Amino acid sequence: MNAQMGSSLPTEKLDRHNYASWSYRMQQYLVGQGYWSYIAGTLMVKPTAGSTNLTVWEQGASRVMYCLATCVQDHMLSYIRDADTPKAAWDNLKRLFTASTTARKLQLRQELNNVRQSGLSVSDYTVKIKDLCDSLGAINVNIDDDEMVQICLGGLSHKYGAFRTAITTRENPPTFIDLQSMLMIEENYLHSKSTVPDGQMLYTQGRSGRGRSRGNMGRNGRGGARNAHHSQRAMGSNGDAHHPSTSHHNQQVDCWYCGKTGHYESQCRKKKSDSAESSRAQGNYTASSSGRIEGRSAFVM
């Protein structure tokens, strides 16, 4: 037996959430140190008084009790202190956490069913799902890979709507690990599309009058005829609006799509970009497409 047992004790302390992982690590540690026989072996029972082996047994048992006491939270010490043998102390802890397993299962399962990405990155979101599944696995509740994929897709934020639709309609859905990689690629793509170069001007100047006038009679926004004199001043030789008054007027209107001022809904760059992105994504995420989904498919082929 290793006399230097205390120099390399496990650092994980037992709490109400980690009994399965704690007991496994503690068992492996005690086996490696040669003391597991005090828990499940020939040294479980304390020798009778006067036995020649009593002193040696007590020394070994004290080391095991010290190890257990050091690796639990302070409020759990009574379960060890009240035990006569290391075996009894181990069983006390086991009964304590076995009794609370059912409630823990229900809690973790509810958290997993309600998990949402919200403001989390793809990496943090998928790691959160994996941690919850691992915690359930530690108490003998196994979540299969297909269910993990469905849970992950169901909790994605709305901007991944096209991606979610494409994945759920595939004949062969990806594994959870492959889905993580595909989501990271999609996250990078969406981030690059949402980045607007500094100094980019509103899409209003030089466009507000185009295609919205006939002859000398222009139209402003969604309706309202301008008088001929104002239209002639606002229109250039090529039919585009150049006069500052037109630009000034557009700066007073609100877009019904994005809520920003300076342009009408029909001129909204975000609306056009979203429409183009939706059409592109719906086509590119099918199994037969040759766009970005081929890059992702490499993870699951």
N, C-alpha and C positions, 0 to 999 in steps of 0.2 A: 504493500500500500504506500501511496505517495505521502510522505510527511510534510511536503510543501503545498498541501492542498489549497490553503487560503490565498496563495500568491496568484492564482489564475482563475478565480471564481467567475462564473458568468455575470455579465453586467446587467442583463435584463431582470427587472424585478417583477414579481407576479402582481397582477392587478385583475380587476373583474373582466377585462377584455381579452386577456392573452393566455389563459390557462393551457390551451392545447399546445401552443408553441413553447411556452415556458416549461411545461412538463417534459416535452420531447428533448429540449436542450439540457435540462437538468439531468434527465436519465442518461443521456450520452456522456455528460460530464462525469457523473458518478461511476459509470461503467469504465470510462477511461482512467479514473483515479483508483479503481479497484474497490469501491465502496458500495456498489449497487446491491451486493449480497445482503446489506442491511435492510434494503427495501423489498427485494424479491429474491431471496436465496437462503443460504444456510445460517445466516446471522440475523434473521428477522427476530428471533426469540432471544430474550435476555437470559444469560446463564443463571443458574441458581446461586444463591449466596454460598460462599466458600469454594466455589468452583475455581480451578486454576486458571481458567480462561476469562474469568469475570473482569479482571483489570484490563486486559487487552481489548476485550469487547467494549467496555465502557469508553476507553480512549478513542476507538474507532467510531463509536456511536456519537460521541461528543463532536467529532469532526463533521459528521454528516448533519447533525442538528445545527451546528454553526453555519454550515453551508446553506441549509434551508432557511434559517432565520435571517441570514444576510441577504437572501435573494427574494424576499417578500416585502410588501409594504408594512410599515410599523403597526398598523391596526390589525394585521393578521398574525402577529407574533403569539397571541394567546392560543391559537390552534396548534402551534408547535410547542409552546411552553407547557401546555397541559398534557402532552403526550409522554408516555413512558419510554417509547422506543422510536427510532427513526421511521419504522414501518407505520406506527400509529399516527405520527405527525403527517406523513405522506397521505395516508388515507383520510385524515381530517380535511386536508386541503382539497383532495379529490371530491369528497362529498359536498364540500361547500360550493364548488363551482359546477358540479354536475347538477345540483339542484337549481341553479340559475340558468342552465343552458336553454331551456324552452323559451324563457323571456328574451334571452339574447338572440335566439334564432328569429323570433318575431320582429325584434327591433331592427336587426340587420337586413332582414328581407324587406321590411317597409322602406328603409333607407335606399336600398337598391332599386326598388320599384319606382321610387319618387326622384331618383337622381336626375338632375338637369345640368346642362352645360352652363347656362346663364353667361357670366362674364369670364369663365375659365378658358384657358387655352386648350387646344386639342390634347396636348401632352398631359396637362393637369387633370383634364376631364377623364381621359381614358385610364390614367393611373388611379383615380378615385374609384372608378368602377372595378378595376382589378383588385384593389385593396379590400373593397367590400366583399367581393367573391372569395378572396383568400381567407378573410375572417370567417365567412360562412363555412368554407372548406375545413377550417380548423376545428369546427364543432360538428363535423360530419354532415354538412349540407353542401352538396356538390352542385355547382351551376355549370351546365355544359356550354360549349363554345358557341353554339348557335343562339342560345338564349342571351349570352353576353353581347353578341352582335346586335340582336334585336333591341336590347336595353340601351345600348350605346346609340343606335340610330334614332330611337324614340326620344332621347333626351337632347339631341342636337338643337342648337339655336336655329331660328327661322332662315338665316342666310344660307344654311346648308340644305334647304328644301329640295332643290333639284338633285343634289348629290344623293340625298336619302331616297328619293323616288327611284333614281336609276339603280341603286344598290338593291332595294327591296324587290325590284322587278326582274332582277337577274335570275337565270335558271340555277346557277351555282353560286350562292353567296360566299363572300370571302371569310376566312377565319378572323378571329378577333385581332390577332397580331398583324395580319395583312390589312385589316381595316384601319388599324392605327396608322400604318404607313401611308395608306391612301388618303386618310383625313389630313395628315400633315402636309401632303402635297397640295390638297385642295385649300387648306388654310393659307399656305404661302401664295397660291394663285389669287385667292380672293383679296389678300392683303395688297398684292401688287396692283390689282385692278382698282382698288379703292384709293390708291395714292395719287393725289392730284399735284402736278408740278407747280412749284412756287411761281407766282406772277401770272398764272393763267387767268384771263379776263372772263367776265360773264358772257354768256352766249346771247347777247342782246344787240350790241352795237353793229349796225350794218345788216341786221337780219329781221328787225321788227316789222318792216314794211313789205318784205319780199313775199310775193304770192298772196298778199292780203288786200290788194287794191285793183280796181278796174278803171282804166282811164284816169280821170281826174278825181274819182271818188274812192278814198281809202277807207279802211276799216280799222278800228282800234280794239285790239284784244278779242273778246268773244262777241262783240257787237258794237253798235253805235256808229253811225256814219259821220265821217268828218266832212266839213264843208270844202268845196272845191279849192278855195283860196289856200286853206291850211294844207290840203293834200299836195298842191303844186309846190309849196315851199318845202314840204318834207321829202319829196321824191326827187332823186337825181335823174340823170339822163338814162341810166340803165334800170330804173325802176326800184332801186334800193333806197332805203331811208338813210339820210345823212344829216338832217338838220338836228341840232342839239336839242330842240324841244321834244323830238320823238324819243331820244335817249333818256331825257329827263322824265318824260311820262312813264316809260317802262320801269324806271327806277322806283316808281311809286306803287307798282302792282305787286301782288303776291302770287306765287305759283301754288296751284291747288294740289299739286302732287308732292313736292318736297317741302313746301312751306316757306321757302326763301323768297326774298324780294328781288326784283330786277328782271323778271321774265314771266311769260305765261306758261301754262301747263304744256301747250303744244310745242314750246321751245325748250322744255326742261331737259337738260342733258342727262340728269340722273334717270328720268323716266325712260329715255331712249337707251341708255346704257343698261338699265335693268331688264328692259324688254329683249335687247340683243343678248344679254348674258343668259336669260332664262331660255331663249330659243337655242342658244349654243349649248348650254348644259344638257338640255333634254335630248339633244341629238348625240352629243359626245359621250354620254354615259351608257349608251346601249352596247350590247355585246358585239354588234357588227360595225360599230363606228371606228374611225381611224384617227380620231383627234387625241385629246389628252387622256381618254380612258384607256387607250392602248398602253400608255406609260404606266398607268396604275395596274392594268391587268397583268403586267409582268410580275407583280407580287403574288399573284394567285394562280398562275398557270402551273 
